[in-house]
């Protein structure tokens, strides 16, 4: 039987104010002030569900989602050190509604809010940081994901014509964030011209490769190797 570990999140506002990360447990492990460790705890907990047949059961996914929302509530204010991990988990595991092809807009909006909290809590919103500190705090990821999430969700809402006002606010937020961060030395050399040029691949591949969805195979050694061994993969 599938059993979820309950997070020790107090519902009383007074108790929440006195709460520490070590008061909150998930999967039998206590959180801490270390954002990277907190992200790992959340991802391991979800992976233990996602990579089994349990994930195919909608009830199990709903339970996991509800517990993640409980964590989102306390990450939003008393424990912002959880904000990045929970925001990433909502994006990575619950982006699609009912495990299908439609965006889970409430989860996506919650993820945006938590990425905003994470940006402030980490100090990454201070663009006077030196590049070393900027990298050490994982600031590039925080900025990039926040911008891309705002743009994607704003575009989705516009396409649905469900909430044009919210769509406009998100798209404008994405543009404002892009304009702000694009002048920072870590990003300026990439020569991104618009929000839709942003991608995470530029962290991994050298600058001579155009950072677009389709790359020449000769520019990616792994792609050449995979093509050369395609028959092996098929046989396997």
C-alpha positions in Angstrom: 0.0 0.0 0.0 1.1 3.5 -0.8 1.6 5.6 2.3 2.4 9.3 2.3 4.5 10.9 5.1 2.6 13.8 6.6 4.5 17.1 6.7 4.5 18.6 10.2 3.1 21.9 9.0 1.2 23.7 11.8 -2.1 25.3 10.7 -2.2 27.8 13.6 -0.7 31.1 12.5 1.1 31.5 15.8 2.8 28.2 15.5 3.8 28.9 11.9 5.6 32.0 13.0 7.7 30.0 15.3 8.3 27.2 12.8 11.8 26.1 11.8 12.7 24.0 8.8 13.6 21.0 11.1 9.9 21.0 12.3 8.8 19.9 8.8 9.3 16.3 7.6 8.7 14.7 4.2 9.4 11.0 3.5 10.8 10.6 6.9 13.4 13.3 6.5 13.5 16.8 8.1 14.1 19.9 6.0 16.9 22.3 6.8 18.0 25.8 5.8 19.9 24.4 2.9 17.8 24.9 -0.3 19.7 22.3 -2.3 19.1 19.7 0.3 15.5 20.6 0.5 15.1 20.2 -3.2 16.7 16.8 -3.0 14.3 15.7 -0.3 11.3 16.7 -2.3 12.5 15.2 -5.6 13.5 11.9 -4.0 10.0 11.7 -2.3 8.3 12.3 -5.6 10.6 10.1 -7.6 9.7 7.1 -5.3 6.2 7.6 -6.5 6.6 8.7 -10.1 8.8 5.9 -11.3 6.4 3.2 -10.2 2.9 2.1 -11.2 1.6 4.2 -8.3 1.9 7.3 -10.4 -0.7 6.0 -12.8 -3.3 6.1 -10.1 -4.9 9.5 -10.0 -5.7 9.3 -6.3 -2.0 8.8 -5.5 -1.0 11.8 -7.6 -3.7 13.9 -6.0 -2.5 13.0 -2.5 1.1 14.0 -3.5 -0.1 17.2 -5.1 -2.1 18.2 -2.0 0.9 17.6 0.3 3.1 19.6 -2.0 0.5 22.5 -1.8 0.8 22.2 2.0 4.5 22.7 1.7 3.9 25.6 -0.7 1.8 27.4 2.0 4.6 27.4 4.5 7.3 28.0 1.8 5.5 31.2 0.8 6.2 32.9 4.1 7.5 31.2 7.3 10.0 29.0 5.5 11.2 30.5 2.2 14.1 28.1 2.1 11.6 25.6 0.8 10.3 27.9 -1.9 12.7 26.9 -4.7 12.3 23.2 -4.1 8.6 23.2 -4.0 8.3 25.6 -7.0 10.6 23.4 -9.0 8.6 20.3 -8.0 5.3 21.8 -9.0 6.8 22.6 -12.4 8.6 19.3 -12.9 6.0 16.9 -11.7 2.6 18.7 -11.9 2.9 20.9 -14.9 0.3 18.7 -16.8 -3.2 18.3 -15.4 -4.1 14.7 -14.5 -0.9 13.5 -16.1 -2.2 14.4 -19.5 -1.3 17.0 -22.1 -3.1 20.1 -20.7 -1.3 22.6 -18.5 -2.2 22.6 -14.8 -2.6 26.3 -14.6 -3.1 26.5 -10.8 0.1 24.5 -10.2 2.0 26.6 -12.7 0.8 29.9 -11.1 1.8 28.6 -7.7 5.2 27.7 -9.1 5.7 31.2 -10.4 4.8 32.7 -6.9 7.4 30.4 -5.2 10.1 31.2 -7.7 9.5 34.9 -7.0 9.9 34.1 -3.2 13.0 32.1 -4.0 14.6 34.9 -6.0 14.2 37.4 -3.1 15.1 34.9 -0.3 18.3 33.9 -2.0 19.4 37.5 -2.7 19.5 36.7 -6.4 17.3 39.8 -7.1 20.4 41.8 -6.2 22.2 42.2 -9.5 25.2 43.9 -7.8 26.3 40.4 -6.8 29.6 39.3 -8.2 29.5 36.5 -10.8 30.9 34.0 -8.3 28.2 34.6 -5.7 25.6 34.7 -8.5 26.6 31.2 -9.6 27.0 29.9 -6.1 23.4 30.8 -5.2 22.1 29.2 -8.4 20.8 32.6 -9.5 20.9 31.8 -13.2 18.4 29.0 -12.7 16.2 31.1 -10.5 16.0 33.9 -13.0 15.7 31.7 -16.1 12.9 29.5 -14.7 10.9 32.4 -13.4 11.1 34.2 -16.8 10.2 31.1 -18.8 7.3 30.2 -16.4 5.8 33.7 -16.7 6.1 33.6 -20.4 4.7 30.1 -20.9 1.8 30.5 -18.5 1.0 33.9 -19.8 0.9 32.6 -23.3 -1.3 29.6 -22.3 -3.8 31.9 -20.6 -3.9 34.1 -23.7 -4.5 31.1 -26.0 -7.3 29.9 -23.8 -8.8 33.4 -23.5 -9.5 32.4 -19.9 -8.0 35.4 -18.1 -6.7 38.0 -20.4 -5.7 40.4 -17.6 -3.6 37.7 -15.8 -2.1 36.8 -19.1 -1.1 40.3 -19.8 0.4 40.7 -16.3 2.5 37.5 -16.7 3.7 38.4 -20.1 4.7 41.9 -19.0 6.4 40.4 -15.9 8.4 38.1 -18.1 9.5 41.0 -20.3 10.4 43.1 -17.3 12.5 40.4 -15.8 14.2 39.7 -19.1 15.1 43.4 -19.6 16.4 43.6 -16.0 18.6 40.5 -16.0 19.8 40.6 -19.7 22.1 43.5 -18.9 23.9 41.4 -16.2 27.3 40.2 -17.4 26.5 36.5 -16.9 23.6 36.8 -19.4 24.6 39.8 -21.7 27.2 37.9 -23.7 24.5 35.3 -24.9 23.0 38.0 -27.0 19.4 37.0 -26.3 17.1 39.4 -28.1 13.7 38.4 -26.6 12.2 36.3 -23.9 11.8 33.5 -26.3 15.5 33.1 -26.9 16.0 32.1 -23.3 17.0 28.4 -22.7 18.9 26.4 -20.2 21.1 24.6 -22.7 23.5 27.5 -22.9 24.8 26.3 -19.5 25.9 23.0 -21.0 27.1 23.7 -24.5 29.7 26.1 -25.8 28.9 29.5 -27.2 29.6 28.8 -30.8 26.4 26.7 -31.1 23.3 28.7 -31.8 21.0 28.1 -28.7 17.9 27.2 -30.5 15.6 24.1 -30.5 17.4 22.5 -33.5 21.1 22.2 -33.6 23.5 20.7 -36.2 24.5 17.2 -35.3 28.1 17.9 -35.8 28.0 20.5 -33.1 26.9 18.0 -30.4 29.3 15.0 -29.9 26.7 13.1 -28.0 24.2 13.3 -30.9 26.8 11.9 -33.3 27.5 9.0 -30.9 23.8 8.2 -30.4 23.2 8.1 -34.2 26.2 5.9 -34.7 24.9 3.4 -32.1 21.2 3.8 -32.9 20.9 0.1 -34.0 22.3 -1.0 -30.6 19.6 1.0 -28.8 16.9 -0.5 -31.0 18.1 -4.0 -30.4 18.3 -3.4 -26.6 
